[in-house]
């Protein structure tokens, strides 16, 4: 994952609160960037692990990740 990918993932993660993206949307997001889906899945799994380790609840209700990158200020 590049720095830009990580930045996009952190932005998506923070916007979603404590929800995990659906498996299908993670796969589509990865495919749109020519990434292995396992990399994206692992990244979100680690975020969920860290939240739980800190004592936070993680919602079981998934959300759909946008396939496009978040808008960036020019």
N, CA, C, O and CB atoms as a CASP TS submission, in Angstrom:
PFRMAT TS
TARGET T0000
AUTHOR 0000-0000-0000
METHOD Language model
MODEL 1
PARENT N/A
ATOM      1  N   UNK     1       0.843  -1.181   0.000  1.00  0.00           N
ATOM      2  CA  UNK     1       0.000   0.000   0.000  1.00  0.00           C
ATOM      3  C   UNK     1       0.889   1.245   0.000  1.00  0.00           C
ATOM      4  O   UNK     1       1.837   1.349   0.778  1.00  0.00           O
ATOM      5  CB  UNK     1      -0.959  -0.002   1.223  1.00  0.00           C
ATOM      6  N   UNK     2       0.566   2.164  -0.871  1.00  0.00           N
ATOM      7  CA  UNK     2       1.335   3.407  -0.941  1.00  0.00           C
ATOM      8  C   UNK     2       0.832   4.391   0.119  1.00  0.00           C
ATOM      9  O   UNK     2      -0.192   4.160   0.762  1.00  0.00           O
ATOM     10  CB  UNK     2       1.235   4.035  -2.360  1.00  0.00           C
ATOM     11  N   UNK     3       1.558   5.474   0.285  1.00  0.00           N
ATOM     12  CA  UNK     3       1.145   6.518   1.230  1.00  0.00           C
ATOM     13  C   UNK     3      -0.222   7.079   0.847  1.00  0.00           C
ATOM     14  O   UNK     3      -1.029   7.395   1.721  1.00  0.00           O
ATOM     15  CB  UNK     3       2.192   7.652   1.277  1.00  0.00           C
ATOM     16  N   UNK     4      -0.482   7.203  -0.440  1.00  0.00           N
ATOM     17  CA  UNK     4      -1.778   7.713  -0.897  1.00  0.00           C
ATOM     18  C   UNK     4      -2.900   6.726  -0.565  1.00  0.00           C
ATOM     19  O   UNK     4      -3.979   7.132  -0.133  1.00  0.00           O
ATOM     20  CB  UNK     4      -1.744   7.987  -2.415  1.00  0.00           C
ATOM     21  N   UNK     5      -2.644   5.431  -0.767  1.00  0.00           N
ATOM     22  CA  UNK     5      -3.642   4.417  -0.409  1.00  0.00           C
ATOM     23  C   UNK     5      -3.947   4.485   1.084  1.00  0.00           C
ATOM     24  O   UNK     5      -5.107   4.474   1.495  1.00  0.00           O
ATOM     25  CB  UNK     5      -3.149   3.000  -0.792  1.00  0.00           C
ATOM     26  N   UNK     6      -2.888   4.556   1.887  1.00  0.00           N
ATOM     27  CA  UNK     6      -3.070   4.607   3.337  1.00  0.00           C
ATOM     28  C   UNK     6      -3.838   5.855   3.758  1.00  0.00           C
ATOM     29  O   UNK     6      -4.700   5.794   4.635  1.00  0.00           O
ATOM     30  CB  UNK     6      -1.717   4.566   4.042  1.00  0.00           C
ATOM     31  N   UNK     7      -3.528   6.967   3.142  1.00  0.00           N
ATOM     32  CA  UNK     7      -4.246   8.203   3.446  1.00  0.00           C
ATOM     33  C   UNK     7      -5.734   8.060   3.131  1.00  0.00           C
ATOM     34  O   UNK     7      -6.586   8.472   3.919  1.00  0.00           O
ATOM     35  CB  UNK     7      -3.647   9.378   2.659  1.00  0.00           C
ATOM     36  N   UNK     8      -6.037   7.478   1.980  1.00  0.00           N
ATOM     37  CA  UNK     8      -7.436   7.257   1.592  1.00  0.00           C
ATOM     38  C   UNK     8      -8.126   6.314   2.575  1.00  0.00           C
ATOM     39  O   UNK     8      -9.269   6.547   2.967  1.00  0.00           O
ATOM     40  CB  UNK     8      -7.518   6.685   0.162  1.00  0.00           C
ATOM     41  N   UNK     9      -7.428   5.248   2.971  1.00  0.00           N
ATOM     42  CA  UNK     9      -8.027   4.285   3.904  1.00  0.00           C
ATOM     43  C   UNK     9      -8.288   4.922   5.264  1.00  0.00           C
ATOM     44  O   UNK     9      -9.340   4.692   5.860  1.00  0.00           O
ATOM     45  CB  UNK     9      -7.118   3.062   4.067  1.00  0.00           C
ATOM     46  N   UNK    10      -7.347   5.716   5.761  1.00  0.00           N
ATOM     47  CA  UNK    10      -7.564   6.390   7.046  1.00  0.00           C
ATOM     48  C   UNK    10      -8.747   7.355   6.960  1.00  0.00           C
ATOM     49  O   UNK    10      -9.541   7.451   7.897  1.00  0.00           O
ATOM     50  CB  UNK    10      -6.290   7.148   7.480  1.00  0.00           C
ATOM     51  N   UNK    11      -8.865   8.063   5.848  1.00  0.00           N
ATOM     52  CA  UNK    11      -9.975   8.996   5.677  1.00  0.00           C
ATOM     53  C   UNK    11     -11.311   8.250   5.673  1.00  0.00           C
ATOM     54  O   UNK    11     -12.271   8.686   6.309  1.00  0.00           O
ATOM     55  CB  UNK    11      -9.807   9.799   4.373  1.00  0.00           C
ATOM     56  N   UNK    12     -11.370   7.143   4.968  1.00  0.00           N
ATOM     57  CA  UNK    12     -12.586   6.318   4.921  1.00  0.00           C
ATOM     58  C   UNK    12     -12.898   5.777   6.307  1.00  0.00           C
ATOM     59  O   UNK    12     -14.048   5.808   6.746  1.00  0.00           O
ATOM     60  CB  UNK    12     -12.427   5.152   3.913  1.00  0.00           C
ATOM     61  N   UNK    13     -11.881   5.284   6.995  1.00  0.00           N
ATOM     62  CA  UNK    13     -12.051   4.698   8.327  1.00  0.00           C
ATOM     63  C   UNK    13     -12.605   5.727   9.317  1.00  0.00           C
ATOM     64  O   UNK    13     -13.545   5.441  10.059  1.00  0.00           O
ATOM     65  CB  UNK    13     -10.713   4.142   8.840  1.00  0.00           C
ATOM     66  N   UNK    14     -12.017   6.920   9.322  1.00  0.00           N
ATOM     67  CA  UNK    14     -12.467   7.944  10.262  1.00  0.00           C
ATOM     68  C   UNK    14     -13.882   8.421   9.946  1.00  0.00           C
ATOM     69  O   UNK    14     -14.637   8.749  10.862  1.00  0.00           O
ATOM     70  CB  UNK    14     -11.508   9.127  10.247  1.00  0.00           C
ATOM     71  N   UNK    15     -14.248   8.465   8.692  1.00  0.00           N
ATOM     72  CA  UNK    15     -15.598   8.889   8.308  1.00  0.00           C
ATOM     73  C   UNK    15     -16.649   7.850   8.699  1.00  0.00           C
ATOM     74  O   UNK    15     -17.814   8.194   8.902  1.00  0.00           O
ATOM     75  CB  UNK    15     -15.661   9.149   6.802  1.00  0.00           C
ATOM     76  N   UNK    16     -16.249   6.591   8.804  1.00  0.00           N
ATOM     77  CA  UNK    16     -17.201   5.509   9.086  1.00  0.00           C
ATOM     78  C   UNK    16     -17.432   5.282  10.570  1.00  0.00           C
ATOM     79  O   UNK    16     -18.308   4.499  10.937  1.00  0.00           O
ATOM     80  CB  UNK    16     -16.718   4.233   8.464  1.00  0.00           C
ATOM     81  N   UNK    17     -16.683   5.934  11.419  1.00  0.00           N
ATOM     82  CA  UNK    17     -16.835   5.700  12.848  1.00  0.00           C
ATOM     83  C   UNK    17     -16.258   4.348  13.219  1.00  0.00           C
ATOM     84  O   UNK    17     -15.074   4.098  12.996  1.00  0.00           O
ATOM     85  CB  UNK    17     -18.309   5.785  13.261  1.00  0.00           C
ATOM     86  N   UNK    18     -17.078   3.473  13.781  1.00  0.00           N
ATOM     87  CA  UNK    18     -16.582   2.166  14.209  1.00  0.00           C
ATOM     88  C   UNK    18     -17.146   1.035  13.354  1.00  0.00           C
ATOM     89  O   UNK    18     -17.204  -0.113  13.795  1.00  0.00           O
ATOM     90  CB  UNK    18     -16.929   1.929  15.670  1.00  0.00           C
ATOM     91  N   UNK    19     -17.555   1.358  12.146  1.00  0.00           N
ATOM     92  CA  UNK    19     -18.097   0.321  11.254  1.00  0.00           C
ATOM     93  C   UNK    19     -17.024  -0.169  10.303  1.00  0.00           C
ATOM     94  O   UNK    19     -16.111   0.569   9.932  1.00  0.00           O
ATOM     95  CB  UNK    19     -19.306   0.856  10.459  1.00  0.00           C
ATOM     96  N   UNK    20     -17.153  -1.425   9.917  1.00  0.00           N
ATOM     97  CA  UNK    20     -16.253  -2.041   8.947  1.00  0.00           C
ATOM     98  C   UNK    20     -16.903  -2.003   7.573  1.00  0.00           C
ATOM     99  O   UNK    20     -18.117  -2.175   7.462  1.00  0.00           O
ATOM    100  CB  UNK    20     -15.906  -3.501   9.353  1.00  0.00           C
ATOM    101  N   UNK    21     -16.118  -1.781   6.524  1.00  0.00           N
ATOM    102  CA  UNK    21     -16.687  -1.838   5.176  1.00  0.00           C
ATOM    103  C   UNK    21     -17.025  -3.283   4.814  1.00  0.00           C
ATOM    104  O   UNK    21     -16.409  -4.222   5.318  1.00  0.00           O
ATOM    105  CB  UNK    21     -15.706  -1.235   4.138  1.00  0.00           C
ATOM    106  N   UNK    22     -17.996  -3.443   3.947  1.00  0.00           N
ATOM    107  CA  UNK    22     -18.374  -4.788   3.517  1.00  0.00           C
ATOM    108  C   UNK    22     -17.210  -5.424   2.762  1.00  0.00           C
ATOM    109  O   UNK    22     -16.363  -4.735   2.195  1.00  0.00           O
ATOM    110  CB  UNK    22     -19.651  -4.750   2.627  1.00  0.00           C
ATOM    111  N   UNK    23     -17.191  -6.733   2.770  1.00  0.00           N
ATOM    112  CA  UNK    23     -16.137  -7.476   2.081  1.00  0.00           C
ATOM    113  C   UNK    23     -16.134  -7.154   0.590  1.00  0.00           C
ATOM    114  O   UNK    23     -15.076  -6.978  -0.015  1.00  0.00           O
ATOM    115  CB  UNK    23     -16.315  -8.988   2.298  1.00  0.00           C
ATOM    116  N   UNK    24     -17.320  -7.080   0.008  1.00  0.00           N
ATOM    117  CA  UNK    24     -17.418  -6.785  -1.429  1.00  0.00           C
ATOM    118  C   UNK    24     -16.860  -5.403  -1.741  1.00  0.00           C
ATOM    119  O   UNK    24     -16.130  -5.237  -2.718  1.00  0.00           O
ATOM    120  CB  UNK    24     -18.880  -6.878  -1.903  1.00  0.00           C
ATOM    121  N   UNK    25     -17.198  -4.403  -0.914  1.00  0.00           N
ATOM    122  CA  UNK    25     -16.704  -3.053  -1.210  1.00  0.00           C
ATOM    123  C   UNK    25     -15.191  -2.961  -1.004  1.00  0.00           C
ATOM    124  O   UNK    25     -14.523  -2.202  -1.706  1.00  0.00           O
ATOM    125  CB  UNK    25     -17.419  -2.015  -0.325  1.00  0.00           C
ATOM    126  N   UNK    26     -14.644  -3.717  -0.059  1.00  0.00           N
ATOM    127  CA  UNK    26     -13.178  -3.744   0.107  1.00  0.00           C
ATOM    128  C   UNK    26     -12.524  -4.342  -1.129  1.00  0.00           C
ATOM    129  O   UNK    26     -11.497  -3.850  -1.597  1.00  0.00           O
ATOM    130  CB  UNK    26     -12.778  -4.556   1.370  1.00  0.00           C
ATOM    131  N   UNK    27     -13.124  -5.408  -1.656  1.00  0.00           N
ATOM    132  CA  UNK    27     -12.569  -6.040  -2.856  1.00  0.00           C
ATOM    133  C   UNK    27     -12.638  -5.099  -4.058  1.00  0.00           C
ATOM    134  O   UNK    27     -11.681  -4.994  -4.824  1.00  0.00           O
ATOM    135  CB  UNK    27     -13.317  -7.345  -3.167  1.00  0.00           C
ATOM    136  N   UNK    28     -13.775  -4.412  -4.222  1.00  0.00           N
ATOM    137  CA  UNK    28     -13.922  -3.483  -5.338  1.00  0.00           C
ATOM    138  C   UNK    28     -12.946  -2.316  -5.224  1.00  0.00           C
ATOM    139  O   UNK    28     -12.365  -1.887  -6.221  1.00  0.00           O
ATOM    140  CB  UNK    28     -15.354  -2.961  -5.406  1.00  0.00           C
ATOM    141  N   UNK    29     -12.767  -1.805  -4.009  1.00  0.00           N
ATOM    142  CA  UNK    29     -11.844  -0.696  -3.777  1.00  0.00           C
ATOM    143  C   UNK    29     -10.433  -1.128  -4.150  1.00  0.00           C
ATOM    144  O   UNK    29      -9.708  -0.392  -4.819  1.00  0.00           O
ATOM    145  CB  UNK    29     -11.900  -0.224  -2.298  1.00  0.00           C
ATOM    146  N   UNK    30     -10.048  -2.319  -3.718  1.00  0.00           N
ATOM    147  CA  UNK    30      -8.717  -2.831  -4.029  1.00  0.00           C
ATOM    148  C   UNK    30      -8.548  -3.034  -5.539  1.00  0.00           C
ATOM    149  O   UNK    30      -7.523  -2.660  -6.108  1.00  0.00           O
ATOM    150  CB  UNK    30      -8.465  -4.154  -3.281  1.00  0.00           C
ATOM    151  N   UNK    31      -9.551  -3.623  -6.176  1.00  0.00           N
ATOM    152  CA  UNK    31      -9.471  -3.880  -7.618  1.00  0.00           C
ATOM    153  C   UNK    31      -9.337  -2.584  -8.413  1.00  0.00           C
ATOM    154  O   UNK    31      -8.623  -2.541  -9.415  1.00  0.00           O
ATOM    155  CB  UNK    31     -10.707  -4.652  -8.086  1.00  0.00           C
ATOM    156  N   UNK    32     -10.021  -1.530  -7.972  1.00  0.00           N
ATOM    157  CA  UNK    32      -9.957  -0.243  -8.667  1.00  0.00           C
ATOM    158  C   UNK    32      -8.556   0.357  -8.611  1.00  0.00           C
ATOM    159  O   UNK    32      -8.221   1.232  -9.409  1.00  0.00           O
ATOM    160  CB  UNK    32     -10.963   0.732  -8.064  1.00  0.00           C
ATOM    161  N   UNK    33      -7.738  -0.113  -7.669  1.00  0.00           N
ATOM    162  CA  UNK    33      -6.374   0.394  -7.505  1.00  0.00           C
ATOM    163  C   UNK    33      -5.308  -0.661  -7.822  1.00  0.00           C
ATOM    164  O   UNK    33      -4.127  -0.471  -7.530  1.00  0.00           O
ATOM    165  CB  UNK    33      -6.183   0.899  -6.089  1.00  0.00           C
ATOM    166  N   UNK    34      -5.743  -1.771  -8.421  1.00  0.00           N
ATOM    167  CA  UNK    34      -4.832  -2.870  -8.760  1.00  0.00           C
ATOM    168  C   UNK    34      -4.054  -3.367  -7.535  1.00  0.00           C
ATOM    169  O   UNK    34      -2.854  -3.631  -7.610  1.00  0.00           O
ATOM    170  CB  UNK    34      -3.852  -2.421  -9.847  1.00  0.00           C
ATOM    171  N   UNK    35      -4.765  -3.490  -6.408  1.00  0.00           N
ATOM    172  CA  UNK    35      -4.174  -4.000  -5.171  1.00  0.00           C
ATOM    173  C   UNK    35      -4.728  -5.374  -4.866  1.00  0.00           C
ATOM    174  O   UNK    35      -5.818  -5.729  -5.316  1.00  0.00           O
ATOM    175  CB  UNK    35      -4.440  -3.042  -3.996  1.00  0.00           C
ATOM    176  N   UNK    36      -3.984  -6.141  -4.107  1.00  0.00           N
ATOM    177  CA  UNK    36      -4.490  -7.413  -3.631  1.00  0.00           C
ATOM    178  C   UNK    36      -5.543  -7.132  -2.559  1.00  0.00           C
ATOM    179  O   UNK    36      -5.276  -6.374  -1.626  1.00  0.00           O
ATOM    180  CB  UNK    36      -3.335  -8.311  -3.077  1.00  0.00           C
ATOM    181  N   UNK    37      -6.721  -7.720  -2.669  1.00  0.00           N
ATOM    182  CA  UNK    37      -7.767  -7.476  -1.674  1.00  0.00           C
ATOM    183  C   UNK    37      -7.327  -7.820  -0.257  1.00  0.00           C
ATOM    184  O   UNK    37      -7.801  -7.211   0.702  1.00  0.00           O
ATOM    185  CB  UNK    37      -8.999  -8.270  -2.021  1.00  0.00           C
ATOM    186  N   UNK    38      -6.422  -8.793  -0.113  1.00  0.00           N
ATOM    187  CA  UNK    38      -5.951  -9.188   1.208  1.00  0.00           C
ATOM    188  C   UNK    38      -5.266  -8.040   1.939  1.00  0.00           C
ATOM    189  O   UNK    38      -5.334  -7.954   3.165  1.00  0.00           O
ATOM    190  CB  UNK    38      -5.002 -10.360   1.091  1.00  0.00           C
ATOM    191  N   UNK    39      -4.600  -7.151   1.187  1.00  0.00           N
ATOM    192  CA  UNK    39      -3.944  -6.001   1.809  1.00  0.00           C
ATOM    193  C   UNK    39      -4.961  -5.055   2.440  1.00  0.00           C
ATOM    194  O   UNK    39      -4.768  -4.566   3.553  1.00  0.00           O
ATOM    195  CB  UNK    39      -3.102  -5.249   0.780  1.00  0.00           C
ATOM    196  N   UNK    40      -6.040  -4.809   1.712  1.00  0.00           N
ATOM    197  CA  UNK    40      -7.080  -3.905   2.210  1.00  0.00           C
ATOM    198  C   UNK    40      -7.834  -4.566   3.365  1.00  0.00           C
ATOM    199  O   UNK    40      -8.120  -3.920   4.373  1.00  0.00           O
ATOM    200  CB  UNK    40      -8.064  -3.515   1.072  1.00  0.00           C
ATOM    201  N   UNK    41      -8.150  -5.839   3.217  1.00  0.00           N
ATOM    202  CA  UNK    41      -8.840  -6.566   4.278  1.00  0.00           C
ATOM    203  C   UNK    41      -7.994  -6.573   5.553  1.00  0.00           C
ATOM    204  O   UNK    41      -8.508  -6.329   6.644  1.00  0.00           O
ATOM    205  CB  UNK    41      -9.154  -8.010   3.831  1.00  0.00           C
ATOM    206  N   UNK    42      -6.714  -6.850   5.411  1.00  0.00           N
ATOM    207  CA  UNK    42      -5.820  -6.867   6.562  1.00  0.00           C
ATOM    208  C   UNK    42      -5.715  -5.520   7.240  1.00  0.00           C
ATOM    209  O   UNK    42      -5.668  -5.439   8.467  1.00  0.00           O
ATOM    210  CB  UNK    42      -4.459  -7.322   6.147  1.00  0.00           C
ATOM    211  N   UNK    43      -5.678  -4.453   6.444  1.00  0.00           N
ATOM    212  CA  UNK    43      -5.582  -3.113   7.009  1.00  0.00           C
ATOM    213  C   UNK    43      -6.797  -2.828   7.894  1.00  0.00           C
ATOM    214  O   UNK    43      -6.645  -2.354   9.020  1.00  0.00           O
ATOM    215  CB  UNK    43      -5.469  -2.056   5.886  1.00  0.00           C
ATOM    216  N   UNK    44      -7.999  -3.116   7.392  1.00  0.00           N
ATOM    217  CA  UNK    44      -9.201  -2.878   8.187  1.00  0.00           C
ATOM    218  C   UNK    44      -9.292  -3.823   9.381  1.00  0.00           C
ATOM    219  O   UNK    44      -9.782  -3.431  10.441  1.00  0.00           O
ATOM    220  CB  UNK    44     -10.439  -3.027   7.319  1.00  0.00           C
ATOM    221  N   UNK    45      -8.833  -5.040   9.227  1.00  0.00           N
ATOM    222  CA  UNK    45      -8.840  -5.986  10.348  1.00  0.00           C
ATOM    223  C   UNK    45      -7.959  -5.474  11.486  1.00  0.00           C
ATOM    224  O   UNK    45      -8.313  -5.606  12.657  1.00  0.00           O
ATOM    225  CB  UNK    45      -8.360  -7.382   9.887  1.00  0.00           C
ATOM    226  N   UNK    46      -6.817  -4.892  11.140  1.00  0.00           N
ATOM    227  CA  UNK    46      -5.941  -4.332  12.170  1.00  0.00           C
ATOM    228  C   UNK    46      -6.573  -3.131  12.856  1.00  0.00           C
ATOM    229  O   UNK    46      -6.428  -2.957  14.066  1.00  0.00           O
ATOM    230  CB  UNK    46      -4.604  -3.934  11.565  1.00  0.00           C
ATOM    231  N   UNK    47      -7.275  -2.301  12.087  1.00  0.00           N
ATOM    232  CA  UNK    47      -7.960  -1.150  12.704  1.00  0.00           C
ATOM    233  C   UNK    47      -9.004  -1.646  13.708  1.00  0.00           C
ATOM    234  O   UNK    47      -9.120  -1.106  14.809  1.00  0.00           O
ATOM    235  CB  UNK    47      -8.635  -0.254  11.613  1.00  0.00           C
ATOM    236  N   UNK    48      -9.757  -2.668  13.324  1.00  0.00           N
ATOM    237  CA  UNK    48     -10.784  -3.230  14.215  1.00  0.00           C
ATOM    238  C   UNK    48     -10.127  -3.819  15.464  1.00  0.00           C
ATOM    239  O   UNK    48     -10.613  -3.614  16.576  1.00  0.00           O
ATOM    240  CB  UNK    48     -11.619  -4.319  13.479  1.00  0.00           C
ATOM    241  N   UNK    49      -9.040  -4.538  15.285  1.00  0.00           N
ATOM    242  CA  UNK    49      -8.317  -5.123  16.417  1.00  0.00           C
ATOM    243  C   UNK    49      -7.873  -4.041  17.405  1.00  0.00           C
ATOM    244  O   UNK    49      -8.065  -4.182  18.613  1.00  0.00           O
ATOM    245  CB  UNK    49      -7.094  -5.917  15.918  1.00  0.00           C
ATOM    246  N   UNK    50      -7.278  -2.957  16.885  1.00  0.00           N
ATOM    247  CA  UNK    50      -6.798  -1.888  17.764  1.00  0.00           C
ATOM    248  C   UNK    50      -7.943  -1.226  18.518  1.00  0.00           C
ATOM    249  O   UNK    50      -7.804  -0.895  19.696  1.00  0.00           O
ATOM    250  CB  UNK    50      -6.036  -0.841  16.956  1.00  0.00           C
ATOM    251  N   UNK    51      -9.072  -1.031  17.849  1.00  0.00           N
ATOM    252  CA  UNK    51     -10.232  -0.446  18.535  1.00  0.00           C
ATOM    253  C   UNK    51     -10.686  -1.346  19.674  1.00  0.00           C
ATOM    254  O   UNK    51     -10.910  -0.882  20.792  1.00  0.00           O
ATOM    255  CB  UNK    51     -11.393  -0.216  17.547  1.00  0.00           C
ATOM    256  N   UNK    52     -10.820  -2.631  19.386  1.00  0.00           N
ATOM    257  CA  UNK    52     -11.265  -3.576  20.419  1.00  0.00           C
ATOM    258  C   UNK    52     -10.259  -3.641  21.558  1.00  0.00           C
ATOM    259  O   UNK    52     -10.650  -3.714  22.723  1.00  0.00           O
ATOM    260  CB  UNK    52     -11.475  -4.979  19.819  1.00  0.00           C
ATOM    261  N   UNK    53      -8.984  -3.616  21.245  1.00  0.00           N
ATOM    262  CA  UNK    53      -7.937  -3.675  22.263  1.00  0.00           C
ATOM    263  C   UNK    53      -8.024  -2.460  23.197  1.00  0.00           C
ATOM    264  O   UNK    53      -7.715  -2.568  24.384  1.00  0.00           O
ATOM    265  CB  UNK    53      -6.542  -3.744  21.599  1.00  0.00           C
ATOM    266  N   UNK    54      -8.438  -1.321  22.672  1.00  0.00           N
ATOM    267  CA  UNK    54      -8.574  -0.102  23.464  1.00  0.00           C
ATOM    268  C   UNK    54      -9.911  -0.054  24.211  1.00  0.00           C
ATOM    269  O   UNK    54     -10.198   0.914  24.915  1.00  0.00           O
ATOM    270  CB  UNK    54      -8.438   1.123  22.565  1.00  0.00           C
ATOM    271  N   UNK    55     -10.722  -1.098  24.056  1.00  0.00           N
ATOM    272  CA  UNK    55     -11.987  -1.170  24.779  1.00  0.00           C
ATOM    273  C   UNK    55     -13.177  -0.553  24.074  1.00  0.00           C
ATOM    274  O   UNK    55     -14.235  -0.387  24.681  1.00  0.00           O
ATOM    275  CB  UNK    55     -11.832  -0.524  26.075  1.00  0.00           C
ATOM    276  N   UNK    56     -13.025  -0.211  22.808  1.00  0.00           N
ATOM    277  CA  UNK    56     -14.117   0.375  22.037  1.00  0.00           C
ATOM    278  C   UNK    56     -14.978  -0.725  21.419  1.00  0.00           C
ATOM    279  O   UNK    56     -14.493  -1.808  21.095  1.00  0.00           O
ATOM    280  CB  UNK    56     -13.567   1.308  20.939  1.00  0.00           C
ATOM    281  N   UNK    57     -16.236  -0.426  21.269  1.00  0.00           N
ATOM    282  CA  UNK    57     -17.146  -1.329  20.570  1.00  0.00           C
ATOM    283  C   UNK    57     -16.968  -1.124  19.069  1.00  0.00           C
ATOM    284  O   UNK    57     -16.739  -0.004  18.612  1.00  0.00           O
ATOM    285  CB  UNK    57     -18.632  -1.085  20.999  1.00  0.00           C
ATOM    286  N   UNK    58     -17.073  -2.200  18.312  1.00  0.00           N
ATOM    287  CA  UNK    58     -17.012  -2.120  16.854  1.00  0.00           C
ATOM    288  C   UNK    58     -18.355  -2.591  16.322  1.00  0.00           C
ATOM    289  O   UNK    58     -18.799  -3.701  16.614  1.00  0.00           O
ATOM    290  CB  UNK    58     -15.826  -2.980  16.269  1.00  0.00           C
ATOM    291  N   UNK    59     -18.991  -1.738  15.542  1.00  0.00           N
ATOM    292  CA  UNK    59     -20.304  -2.055  14.988  1.00  0.00           C
ATOM    293  C   UNK    59     -20.211  -3.243  14.038  1.00  0.00           C
ATOM    294  O   UNK    59     -19.253  -3.381  13.278  1.00  0.00           O
ATOM    295  CB  UNK    59     -20.891  -0.835  14.260  1.00  0.00           C
ATOM    296  N   UNK    60     -21.221  -4.089  14.100  1.00  0.00           N
ATOM    297  CA  UNK    60     -21.286  -5.229  13.175  1.00  0.00           C
ATOM    298  C   UNK    60     -21.991  -4.855  11.873  1.00  0.00           C
ATOM    299  O   UNK    60     -22.052  -5.657  10.940  1.00  0.00           O
ATOM    300  CB  UNK    60     -22.009  -6.409  13.837  1.00  0.00           C
ATOM    301  N   UNK    61     -22.519  -3.643  11.816  1.00  0.00           N
ATOM    302  CA  UNK    61     -23.217  -3.187  10.607  1.00  0.00           C
ATOM    303  C   UNK    61     -22.200  -2.650   9.600  1.00  0.00           C
ATOM    304  O   UNK    61     -21.556  -1.633   9.858  1.00  0.00           O
ATOM    305  CB  UNK    61     -24.274  -2.093  10.953  1.00  0.00           C
ATOM    306  N   UNK    62     -22.049  -3.319   8.462  1.00  0.00           N
ATOM    307  CA  UNK    62     -21.058  -2.862   7.478  1.00  0.00           C
ATOM    308  C   UNK    62     -21.549  -1.646   6.695  1.00  0.00           C
ATOM    309  O   UNK    62     -22.735  -1.317   6.696  1.00  0.00           O
ATOM    310  CB  UNK    62     -20.719  -3.995   6.509  1.00  0.00           C
ATOM    311  N   UNK    63     -20.613  -1.000   6.036  1.00  0.00           N
ATOM    312  CA  UNK    63     -20.946   0.098   5.135  1.00  0.00           C
ATOM    313  C   UNK    63     -20.259  -0.167   3.807  1.00  0.00           C
ATOM    314  O   UNK    63     -19.354  -0.997   3.719  1.00  0.00           O
ATOM    315  CB  UNK    63     -20.518   1.483   5.730  1.00  0.00           C
ATOM    316  N   UNK    64     -20.691   0.536   2.786  1.00  0.00           N
ATOM    317  CA  UNK    64     -20.108   0.384   1.451  1.00  0.00           C
ATOM    318  C   UNK    64     -19.042   1.454   1.245  1.00  0.00           C
ATOM    319  O   UNK    64     -19.320   2.650   1.333  1.00  0.00           O
ATOM    320  CB  UNK    64     -21.204   0.479   0.348  1.00  0.00           C
ATOM    321  N   UNK    65     -17.829   1.009   0.971  1.00  0.00           N
ATOM    322  CA  UNK    65     -16.733   1.933   0.684  1.00  0.00           C
ATOM    323  C   UNK    65     -16.924   2.540  -0.700  1.00  0.00           C
ATOM    324  O   UNK    65     -17.396   1.863  -1.614  1.00  0.00           O
ATOM    325  CB  UNK    65     -15.364   1.213   0.778  1.00  0.00           C
ATOM    326  N   UNK    66     -16.562   3.808  -0.861  1.00  0.00           N
ATOM    327  CA  UNK    66     -16.590   4.374  -2.213  1.00  0.00           C
ATOM    328  C   UNK    66     -15.442   3.783  -3.031  1.00  0.00           C
ATOM    329  O   UNK    66     -14.328   3.628  -2.532  1.00  0.00           O
ATOM    330  CB  UNK    66     -16.492   5.932  -2.170  1.00  0.00           C
ATOM    331  N   UNK    67     -15.725   3.462  -4.271  1.00  0.00           N
ATOM    332  CA  UNK    67     -14.642   2.945  -5.133  1.00  0.00           C
ATOM    333  C   UNK    67     -13.684   4.050  -5.530  1.00  0.00           C
ATOM    334  O   UNK    67     -12.496   3.806  -5.740  1.00  0.00           O
ATOM    335  CB  UNK    67     -15.220   2.284  -6.393  1.00  0.00           C
ATOM    336  N   UNK    68     -14.203   5.271  -5.633  1.00  0.00           N
ATOM    337  CA  UNK    68     -13.346   6.385  -6.045  1.00  0.00           C
ATOM    338  C   UNK    68     -12.591   6.923  -4.832  1.00  0.00           C
ATOM    339  O   UNK    68     -13.000   6.736  -3.685  1.00  0.00           O
ATOM    340  CB  UNK    68     -14.184   7.515  -6.714  1.00  0.00           C
ATOM    341  N   UNK    69     -11.500   7.583  -5.115  1.00  0.00           N
ATOM    342  CA  UNK    69     -10.692   8.186  -4.048  1.00  0.00           C
ATOM    343  C   UNK    69     -11.421   9.403  -3.489  1.00  0.00           C
ATOM    344  O   UNK    69     -12.159  10.072  -4.212  1.00  0.00           O
ATOM    345  CB  UNK    69      -9.279   8.586  -4.574  1.00  0.00           C
ATOM    346  N   UNK    70     -11.216   9.696  -2.198  1.00  0.00           N
ATOM    347  CA  UNK    70     -11.809  10.903  -1.634  1.00  0.00           C
ATOM    348  C   UNK    70     -11.275  12.142  -2.349  1.00  0.00           C
ATOM    349  O   UNK    70     -10.145  12.146  -2.836  1.00  0.00           O
ATOM    350  CB  UNK    70     -11.524  10.992  -0.123  1.00  0.00           C
ATOM    351  N   UNK    71     -12.087  13.183  -2.410  1.00  0.00           N
ATOM    352  CA  UNK    71     -11.683  14.429  -3.063  1.00  0.00           C
ATOM    353  C   UNK    71     -10.536  15.053  -2.274  1.00  0.00           C
ATOM    354  O   UNK    71     -10.560  15.079  -1.044  1.00  0.00           O
ATOM    355  CB  UNK    71     -12.884  15.423  -3.173  1.00  0.00           C
ATOM    356  N   UNK    72      -9.552  15.543  -2.977  1.00  0.00           N
ATOM    357  CA  UNK    72      -8.391  16.166  -2.331  1.00  0.00           C
ATOM    358  C   UNK    72      -8.362  17.657  -2.665  1.00  0.00           C
ATOM    359  O   UNK    72      -8.732  18.080  -3.761  1.00  0.00           O
ATOM    360  CB  UNK    72      -7.065  15.476  -2.782  1.00  0.00           C
ATOM    361  N   UNK    73      -7.913  18.430  -1.691  1.00  0.00           N
ATOM    362  CA  UNK    73      -7.764  19.867  -1.931  1.00  0.00           C
ATOM    363  C   UNK    73      -6.569  20.081  -2.847  1.00  0.00           C
ATOM    364  O   UNK    73      -5.513  19.475  -2.662  1.00  0.00           O
ATOM    365  CB  UNK    73      -7.589  20.655  -0.590  1.00  0.00           C
ATOM    366  N   UNK    74      -6.739  20.921  -3.805  1.00  0.00           N
ATOM    367  CA  UNK    74      -5.661  21.176  -4.760  1.00  0.00           C
ATOM    368  C   UNK    74      -4.803  22.332  -4.288  1.00  0.00           C
ATOM    369  O   UNK    74      -3.839  22.700  -4.960  1.00  0.00           O
ATOM    370  CB  UNK    74      -6.226  21.471  -6.156  1.00  0.00           C
TER
END
